[in-house]
Amino acid sequence: MCPHAARVSRITRPPLSRREREVLVEWIKRDTKADACAHLFVTASTLNTHLARIRKKYAEAGRPAPTKAALMARAVQDGLIDVNDL
């Protein structure tokens, strides 16, 4: 196994729900939270609640993601989104 593959296999992925994964990916793809809310048919409060829970789960997994850029990096690392989808 190559060193990179060994490192990737040790990454702790937080247990995101299907909806949390969907919210994360859509928020990353959109320019604004308002756009993400419209696409997901949720309020800004609901979107923010999902994002707070997602961030908490990443922090608990030892992979904090306090910014949108950090969450995007985590989503790419975890195979939730491909850079070509952005």
N, C-alpha and C positions, 0 to 999 in steps of 0.2 A: 504494500500500500504506500502511495506517495505521501510525503509529509503533509501536504495540503489536505489530502483526503482524510488523514488521521485527525488533523485539527478540526476539520468540519464535522466529523462524526462525533466529536466530544461536545459540540455546542448544545447547550440546554435550551430546548425550545419550550416556551411557555404554553400551557394548555389553553389556547384561544378557542372559543366557541366558533361554530360556523358563522354566526352573525358577526362576531368580533372580527373574524378574518375578512368578511365581506365589507364591513365598515372601514377597516384599515385600508384595504386595497382601493376602494372607491374614493376615500379621502385623499390618498396619495395621488391618484389620477386626476383629481379636480384642482382647479386653481384656487377655489375658495371653499370655506366650510358651507356657505350658502348653496353653492353648486352641488356639493356632496349631499347636503340635506335634501335638496330637490330630487336628486337621482335616487336616493334611498327612501324617500317618503317619510322622513323623520324630522323632528324639530332640532334646533341648534342645541337645546338642552340634552336631548337624547344622544345626539352625536358626541357631545362633550363628555357625557357619562360613559359611553363606550370607549372613547379615547383614554379617559382617566383609568378605566379598568385595564385596558390594554397596556398602558404605560406601567401600571402597578404590577401586572403579571411579568412584564419584561424585567422590571427592577428586581422582583423576587427571584427571577431566574439568574440574576447576576449580570444582566445585560441591559442596563438602564438606557432609555430612549426618551430624553426629555424634549426633544424637538421633532418637527416633522421630518427633517433630513435624517435624523437618527432612526426614526420609525421606518422610513423608507429603506435605510440600510438593513435594518433587521428583517423587513419583509423580503428583501432580495436574498439575504443570507439564508432565510428559512424556506425559500422557494415559493413564497406566496405570490410573488410578482416577478416578472422578468424585466430587465432594464429595457428591452425592446417594446414593452407594453406602455412605457412612460411617454 
